[in-house]
Amino acid sequence: MNDMASTAKPISINWKCAAAVLEDLRRDRIRRTDTVEAVAAFDGLFEQVLATAPKRYTSGLVEQQAWFAKARREQPLST
């Protein structure tokens, strides 16, 4: 058990150092991101999904309300 603890401590220290470096890299990548380009890429993906998705004839609201009604019957709110 002691051997495991002596091994875990340096690993923990290494991960703390790595976490700081990785966080710096993440922040730098976010700073350098071209927001306009990223939004355009996501817009293209969204448009592609809309073009290829099957036509929906309902919003799903009726089904959602049925689920809520069932949940109320099974677990009524306590007052």
Buried (B, 14 or more C-beta within 10 A) or exposed (E): EEEEEEEEEEEEEEEEEEEEEEEEEEEEEEEEEEEEEEEEEEEEEEEEEEEEEEEEEEEEEEEEEEEEEEEEEEEEEEE
